[in-house]
């Protein structure tokens, strides 16, 4: 017996249906260099699992194979598998930091930083501390801290700094002392953190990393749910790994 589990790569649903897609897992003869049971498949897109019930294909997302739990594909950054049953991991709304995951890309295991009112992979966060403040008032962290609720950055500045999705699909954040966002932006929680696991977009959607227009200037984080105007930039799937931080942790006076 053979079954294929198909997952929309831009949207990770709460349950994964078992489907047998046309054309043998969407492959062509030139790309289907492996077989799972009797079915050819492209090993760049799927992983093959052998179970007591036969063989199963699970998608590869951000160059990370999804695991198999009974008849369901899943990522351990969102679910656990106990007694062949999928269970959502607990959510965490406190302060977190994020790390980008895609083993085939140069940004793998690099921190996600707030800089230039965007989320950038790698480097250090862009922060500001008023010189008028007493020494030691401003947090002195090198990583970007946001709330696991996906609503804002963990900053000390009065009024805070909110997160939003720009019209082009990239993550943005408001300036200090301002609620301005570009027209057409999505305002609200941009995602959800699972405790020491993954940070997923709205409705479980995934993320993309796209090169800045100036090559070599870094990678911006984009939502997989929104129409993206990438202007020909190279974009790659990316998973965002969560590190829980102690309640009350603040990353900066403000990010800029």
Secondary structure, DSSP 8 states (H G I E B T S, - for coil): -EEEB---TTB--SS--B---HHHHH--TTT--EEETTEEE-TTTEEEEEETTEEEEEEEETTEE-EEETTEEE-TTTEEEETTEEEE--B--SEEEEEEE-TTSTTTTEEEEEETTEEEESS---EE--TTS-TT-S---SS--EETTSSEE-B-STT-EEEEE-TTSBEEE--TT-----TT-EES--EEEBTTSBEEEGGGB-EEEEE-SSTTS-EEEEESSS----TT--EEEEEEEEEE--TT---BSEE-
